[in-house]
Amino acid sequence: MIDTAMSKRMEEATRLTCAGKLHEAMALLQGGAPEEWREKTPDNAYRGGNTFDGTWQVSDKKDTVTKPASEALSPDIGHTRQTNTGTFTTGSFSNRVGRRDYKLYIPSGYHGQALPLVVMLHGCTQNPDDFAAGTEMNRLAEEQLCCVLYPAQPMTANNSKCWNWFKAEDQQREGGEPEILAGMTRQIIDNYELDTTRVYVAGLSAGAAMATTLAMTYPDLFAAVGVHSGLPHGVAKSLPEALGTMQGGTGPLGGGNKTKGAAWASDVPAIIFHGDRDTTVHPSNADRVAAQYSTSRQAGATVEKGKVANGHGYTCTTYHNAKGEPHLELWQVHGAGHAWSGGSTKGSYTDPKGPDATKEMLRFFLQHRQAVA
């Protein structure tokens, strides 16, 4: 997910990459926009909601929670903001790898029972408040009694607040951002005594790529994954490779293909959304992501076509596992670009004309539970 300045950086980085100037391309992307671009394109261009870079606007401080220093929840967890329904709580998690802030939605129906948890990973330039507003996951979580965790990626970790899905150190279990996100998830589960068999992760764009990384590296933690306008796991180890993948990659994964990422596979149930007019992350990446969940495709597929009233048409292909259970859904949204399908204009990068990705993901998630050993 990229704003106008990021688009210009990508275009120039692509030109430099094609010219063989990889160091210049990487320096451009890592260093942010040149000064002449910054005056023309403010940091918050084409974005909805407020911007938070590690601090949150909160009120009503409650008692703090003490946790071990190795994986500590910041005292900021005591800061809450009461909504019209549930509560949006702000906190911070840290472990040996690093620290990230987050926001947590707690539905009004929560009274200590073991509820499901949905982890939502925002796209580049976004933040938890923006992503929550655009996807409206909190509204549905209130209706269906789920907690929702929104980790925040700061500019100190990535200049455009992208999750670093394209870095080798952030693609492995027990290391990098996956370890931070898994540790944060486990801490929230423990702190609120949530249902360990109903933990799910979803994301948009760079967040979707990181969601797939979590499904690949922590299949024991997540019972299902939602990938919206995302990319396959392990196909890029650098920014130039990330650009190539976003533009369409080198071909499909799986089926004996020896391209990068082909060795990765996951049995985690997955629901994938992608607009077929996406010019930021090429639509072919939807099939490439699905290929990494190919172990789910064992008992044939069913295809459903439909159209949203006064909106986009769509094709939903459902694959079944060996037991005949729905295990993988691939939604192609016809005419949609790089935006959350069916989302609210209160947030950035949303397309209200598409089928409701939030509703469909939550439906899909709650059909699946983590197998208990």
PyMOL commands that set and color helices and strands:
alter all, ss='L'
color gray80, all
select helices_A, chain A and resi 4-18+22-31+35-40+69-71+75-78+128-135+137-144+168-170+176-192+206-217+239-246+284-291+294-296+357-365
alter helices_A, ss='H'
color red, helices_A
select strands_A, chain A and resi 59-61+72-73+79-82+87-94+99-106+117-121+147-151+199-204+224-228+270-275+301-307+313-320+326-334+340-341+350-351
alter strands_A, ss='S'
color yellow, strands_A
deselect
rebuild
show_as cartoon
